Amino acid sequence: MTCTGMGDPVVYLDNAATSWPKPAAVRNAVQRALTVYGANPGRSGHSMGLAASEAVYRCREELADFFHLPDPSGVVFVQNCTMALNIVLKGLLREGGRAVVSDLEHNAVMRPLHALSPDSPVYDTAAVVPGNTQATVAAFERCIVPETRVIVCTHASNVFGIRLPIREIGAMAHRYGLPFVVDAAQSAGLLPIDMQKDNVDFLCIPGHKGLYGPAGIGALLCNSSLSLPTFVEGGTGSQSLELLQPEELPDRLESGTLNTVGICGLQAGVGFVRERGMEELAGRETRLMASLYDRLANLRGVRLYTPRPDLRLGAPVLSFNLAGRRSEEVAQALDGRKIACRAGLHCAPAAHRRFGTLESGTVRLAPSAFTTAAEIDRVCRAIWCEVHAGRRCGQQG
């Protein structure tokens, strides 16, 4: 086996953080937004302003249809998934109460909850049993106490790809009269989400990952009669005479100028996923990760933490470590071989605590629609070389 050469193009496997490259349709939509929809949506009556407003609304309709939200006005555009989670969690717990979370949550869930009560946790943690829906739902149910006001969980772990049974968790939450919030940072665009059938009251999504949109755009999809408190107040282009923020969505939660460019890019990204087929994209990425997993599993010195990637059980994300080396060191060495990945805690110490990797972190690999089998071969060769570094291979290949 030979190592990759320094003249090879970059293999980008950091798609769990931000997908790259972006589809041509997304790049074209961004360019068009800058040239055709340059005015402020919802603020001006001239033709360019109206065109911008129509473009924004088309994306609301696209997202509502994609995630099976009946009313497009429930689509609230925000900066990212983290902002969406902050709005809904701090809103639902503004008057007190507790949340139930999983033991795989990202800091986008855990830090807002901590900020609500730094000295005394306002959440109870359910232990996920990978692949066992009944046991996982039971773990969530055992955490419910009289003070519980919301159940929130990730749809798929950003570190280990483990998939949670959101439909069943949501049904259980509704039996107790509790709103159900889903962090779809790693699943939107990859795993099917039907807000009606999955019993999701608030869905938090990023635009820049599995939906292939640009960075700086996300959405909070509201499928509940609960009215969230305002998070930011300001101009909405509606009811301007009143000092009170409008009650109606999306204006209640959308103050100031919207990111029209990002919104147009996001709509094109959703269109790309539809055209390629979400099931086909997810299946292909899972097969690539399964192939990589099989080869790494037979490589002495590689530590894997989950079973072989299976779309029924998880998202196509693979974490590993090399014996005797810190994850950051391995990622840096792979970067020297033009393999772009991420190492460390991935902003999810809860998941690492669960898997015993809090001290070492993990090296995370996540493909996209543009990842090829040849690139996975290169990754295997590069990891093989790192395992045998100093014996058969030089650091430069």
N, C-alpha and C positions, 0 to 999 in steps of 0.2 A: 504494500500500500504506500502511495506517495502523498506528500503533503501538498496543500494548495499553494499556488504561486502568488507572489506579490502583485503580479499584473492582472489577476482575476478581478472581475467586478464584485461589488459588495453584495453579500447575501444578507438581506434584511429580514430578521426574525424577531423583531421587537414590536410586532403588530398588536400585542395585547396592551401596549402603551399608546401607540398611534399607528394606524395603518399607513403604509407607504409601499409603492408609489400610489398616487391617487389616479383613478380612472381618467381617461381623456375627457369623458363627458363631464366630470366634476371640474376639471381645469377649465373647460370651455364655459361651463355655467358660471364659474367665478369671474372669468373675463367678461362675459356678457353682462353680468350684474354690475360690474364696474363701469361699463360703457352705456348700458341701456337703462338700468334701474338705479341710477346714481342719486335720485332724490330721496327724501325722507318718507318712508311709508306711514300712512295714517295721519299725516300732518298737513299736507298741502292738497289743494284742489286742482292743481295743474296736471297735465297729462302724464308727465314723468312721475310725479308723486303717486298718481292713481295706478300707473303701471307697476310701481314698486309695491304698492299695497296688494295688488292682485297677485304678484309673484309670491309674496309672503303667504297669502291665503292659500295659494295652490300647494305650498309645502305643508301647511296645516292639514289640508285635506289628504295629502299623500300619507302623512304620518298617522293620521286618524284611521285611514283605511288599512294601512300596513299592520297596525297593532290592534285593529278592531275596536276602536273607540268611537261610539256612536256620534258624538258631537265634536266637530273640529275646533270649536271654541275652547274646548278643554285642553288643547295643545298650547302650552306656554313655552315660549322660546327663552332659553337661559344660556349662560356662558358654557356650561358643561354639566356633566352628570353630578358632580360634587355640589354645584350650586343648587341643582334640583333637590338633592337629598337634604341639604341644609334648610331649604325653604319648607319642605314638608315635615321634617322631623321637629324642627324648632317651632313650627306652627302648631302641630298636633299636641306637642308637650309644653306649650307656652304656659298653660295654667297648672302644670304639674302632671304627675302620673309617671308610669314606667313603660318601657319598651321591652319586647322580647326580640333578641337577635340570635344569629347563629354563631358558632365558634370559628367561622371562616371569613368574617367580615373585613372589609377594607376600611382604612381610616376615614374614608368619606362618610361612613356610617358612625364609626366609633368616636371620632373627634367631636362631631356636633353633639352627640349624646354626652360626652365628657364635659363639653363646654356648658351644658345646661346645669350640671351639678358637679364641679371639680372635686368636691370633698366627699361625696357619697354617690356611688353609681346609681343611675336611674334606669338600668337595664338588667335583664336576666338572660343568661346565655344558654342556648340549646345546643347540645352536641349532635352534629350531623353524623348519621351512619351511612356512609357512601353506598349507594346501590340498594338501600333498604328504605323504601318510602314510608312504610308503616312505622318503623322505629324512629325515623326522623320526625315525622309528624307528631308522634307521641312525645318526643323530647320537647318539641315546641309547646305542646299542650300542657305538659307538666310545669312549664315556666310561668303560666298565666296565674296572676294573682289579682285580687280585687282592684289594685291600683293600676293594672295594665291598661294602657290606652291605645297601643299600636303594636303590630307585629311587622318587622322589617327584616328582609334578608336579601343576600345576593342571589342571583339566579345561577351563576357559575363562578367558582373561585378564580380570581385573577392569578393565583399562584399555581394551583394544582389542577384547575379545570373542573373540579368536582361540581356536578350539577345537582341543584336542590329541586325537590318536587313542588314547585310553586303552586300548581293547581290544587293539590291536596292541602298544602299549608294554608292557602287562601280560603278554601272551603271551611277548614277548621276555624280560622280567624273569624269568618262571618257567622259561624254557629255561636260564637261568643259575642257577636256584635262589635267586633274590633276591625278597624281599617287595616288593610294589608298593603304594604309598600314594598316594591321590588326594585333593587339595584340591578339594572340590566347592562352594566358597563361592559361585561364580557360576553353578553349574549345577544344584544340587539343587532340584528342583521345576520346572526348565525343560527340561533335556536328559535323555533316558532314561539311567538307570544300572542295570545288572544286575551285581551283584557277582560272580555266577558266570560269566556269559559275558564280562564285561569283565576278568576275572582280577584283581579288586581284593581285596587282603588287608586293607587298612585304609582305610575311607572316612571322611573328616572333613567334617561338614556343619554349617552354621549353621541355626538355626530361623527367624531373623528376616528372611530375604531372600525367595528364591523359594518357600519353604514357608509364608510369610505368618504365622508364629508371632510371639509377642512377643520383645522383646530379652532377652538373658540366658539363652538356652537353645540348646544345640546337642547334637551326639552324635558319638561315635566308634563306628563299626560295625566289629566285628572278625570277620574271616572267615579266621582263620589258627590253626594249632596253636601258633604262637609265643606264649609267655607274656610279656607286657610287665611290666617292673618297676613297682612301685607308684610313683605320682607324689605322692600325698598319702595318709597313713595316718590312721585314726581309726575312729569307730563306723560299723558297717555294719548293725547289727541282727542279725547272724549270728555264730556262733562267738565270742561275747563273752568267754568265759573265756580265750581265747588272746590273747597279745599280738601274735602274728604276724597280719598281714593275711590274710584268706581267699585261697585260690588261685583260686577259681571266679569267673568273670564273671557278672554285672556288679559284684559286691561288691568284687572286687579293686581296681577303679578308681573306685568310688563311695563315698567316705567323707563322713560328715556328712549333714545334712538335704538332701534333694533339693528342687529348684524345682518343686514339684507344680503350681503355678499356671502356670508356663511350659510344663511338659510337657503339661498339658491343653490349653493354647492351641495348642501345636505339633500335637497330634493333630488338632485342629479345622482347622488350616491345611492339613495333608496331605489331610484330607477335602475341603476346598475345592478343592484342586488336582485331586483325583480327579474331583470333580463337574464341574468346568469342562472337564477334559481337558487333560493336560499338553501334548500335541501341539497342541491348539487354542490354548492360551494362548501357547505359544512362537511358533507361526506368526503369530498376530495381532500380537504385540509386534514380531516381525521385520518384518512388513509396515509397521508404523508407522515403524520406524527406517529402512526402505528408502525410504519416502516422504520422510522428513526428509532423508535422505542425498541423494536426487535433487535436491531443491530447494537444499540447501546447496552441492552440487557445481557448480551453475550460478550461484552467488553469488560475485562477485569479492571477494577478500580473505579468503575462508574456506579454511583448510587442513584437509584430511581425510587420514587416515593409513592407512586400510584399504580394500579393495574394498567395493562395495555389500553391505550386510548380507544374509547368506544363512545360513539355519539349518543347512545342511549343513556350513558352515565355521566358524560361530561363534555365540556367544550375542548376544542383542539389546542390545548396548552400543555406543555411538557416542562417539568422542572427536574433538574438533576444536580449532582455534585461530583467532583473528583476527589478520591481519597487523599487526605493530607493537604488539601489546598482550599483556600477560601474562595467562595463563589466570585467575589470581585476580581480576584487574581485570575481566575479562569476566564471570566468574561473579557478582561483586558487582553489576555493572550489570544483569545478568539478574535477580538477586534484587530489585533495585529495580523491575523490571517484573513481579514476582511469578512468576518462573520459578525454582524451586528445583533446583539442580544442584550438582555438586561440581567443584572445580578443584584443580590442584596435581599432586602425584606419586601420590596415591591409595595411599600405603603400598606402592608397587611400583616402586622406582627401577630395578630390573633391567629391567622392561618398557620404561621410558622411555629407559634407556640404549640398548636395542636399537633404538628408533625415533627416536633423536636428539632427544628432547624432555625430557632431564634438566634443562636450564636453564629451560625455559618451563613445563613441565608441560602438561596438556591440560584442556580443559573436557569433562566427561563427562556424557552423558545416558543414562538407563536407564529404560525404561517399566515398567509393571506391568499386571496384569489390569484395572486401573481407568483406565488412560490412554485418552483418546479422540482421535479424528481431529481434532476441533475444538481440542483442547489442542495437538496438534502444529502446527496452523495458527498458533496463538498464538505458539508457540516460533519458528516461521519468521519471523513478523512482527517479533518482538522482536530476533532476530539480524539481520534486515535493517536494522532501525533502528539497531542498534549499529554495523553496518558503515558506515551513512550518518550516524552521529552527528555533529552539528555542521554538517551540510549540509541535509538535508531534515527531520530529526527532532530534537526536543528530548529531553533525558535523561528527562523525565517523561512522554513520549508525548503 
